[in-house]
Amino acid sequence: MDIRGDGRLALQPFALRPVALVAAVLFAVLIALSGRYGFHRDELYFLLAGRHPAWGYVDQPPLTPLLARAGTAVFGASPTGLRVVPALLSACSVVLTALLARELGARRGGQVLAAACCACSGYVLAMGHLLSTSTFDLTAELGVLLLTLRLLRTRDGRWWPALGAVIGVTLLNKQLVLSLLLALLVGLLATLAWRETMPRPRPGTARLLLGPLLALLLALLISSPTLWWQATHNWPELKVARVLSHVDGVSGRLLFLPLHLLQFSPILVPVAVVGLRRLFLDDELRWARPVAVAYPVLCVLVLVGGGKPYYPLPLLLAVTAAGCEPVVRRARQSWRTLAPLLLVAAATSALAALPVLPVSAVAVTNAVDIDQGEQVGWPSFTRAIAAAWTSIPTAQRAHATLLTSNYGEAGALARYGPAYGLPTAYSGHMSLYEWGPPPDGDDGPVLLVEQADGQHRLEQPFSDCRTVTRIDNGLSIDNQEQHAEVVLCTGAHRPWSVLWPSLREY
């Protein structure tokens, strides 16, 4: 590791060409596979939310729906058109991971290995294939970590405004970055001894004292519209988070660590272990030790809060980046040893996260990753609803209502329904509740979709309900809509404006 005369770690030249090549290959693979199945239920929801622009939604800030709307407007209203943005963001994540390795002293080989580890991670592949809030969050959190390391290494206060701006933009997409910042703060407070080994600040860097305040003000300024929306709507995201935590329950917490490592890639875990050990034990990287402490702290925060196992994975990528330089140095024949392992990691991750198998074989991978099954069956779902709609007498259809159980179904009908002459589909699920209720004048029959749990909750406020058909995707794929009942009721017990609050679902 090279140390400059003033005691600071010297940055190595950035391996631009090989890192860019890794990013380009990842982008090409993601685009090539982007249209093999179809839209994911969450993507259909984002497309629908993009038609109702707002500073916030019940379950998310506004950025991802806006990206969905912009992506399809520029690249086409198809799965591939929608997924150009996620592929670009994942390519950026590869570059950022290489820059993290460089920040931690990696030379050319270590930087390329860091880029390759990022590109071979199942989590990165999954986020690059589908548009989700976590897609942008991955790239943004890697940017936060890079700027944090730059501040820790240089103690140059000029980086604070950039950090505040990135945090503010990230808050427009998801509030999860607050957990990351809390974990980093705990790491910093737990490792204050790093200051003893740092050189004195350069002349003029006394501005560092004002840096955190400036970063905070910038972050609040940028994210204030969505924070205000949440505050004026009684923080519905917190309600959604509590519901999701309750749904996952104890089993979700018990499976946290295995799923966390599986989603990352078990083959890459040894590199992460080397990186964690290096950050804790290498005195020359003592300044970066807060990141090492932050990783287990964030895992505990997510575990206690009932969050998803992939929430700490951006931080795990930073830890992995720290291990790439020593792994390259120690590996005999270097890439002849590492390349086969990376190929195995890429193949296993692609099998789990990408649509590499024929649609007829999705049931196999769906047992590992349920998001695979949520990308198929939507056109056939819409055809079944359209056929059931024709069972309503023509004279009554003008006052009939289409009601769905969740946002995926409503999003599918918004995307495919107009071709079959279907009307607007309503739902009390998540933000769709805000876009209702149906007009009170629509007092005719109600066609609704009941989940296949046999409880028939949705039809309770309606009269004379009978099952018209059942959903069958024809592929024996057990997703949320498989075997759902399409139910026709003669009408509602009360006007929609009175009934609507009872249909709200988080």
Beta strands, then each sheet from edge to edge (+ up, - down):
strand 1: 401-403
strand 2: 425-426
strand 3: 446-450
strand 4: 462-463
strand 5: 466-470
strand 6: 485-489
strand 7: 491-492
sheet 1: 2+ 1+ 3+ 6- 5+
sheet 2: 4+ 7-
end
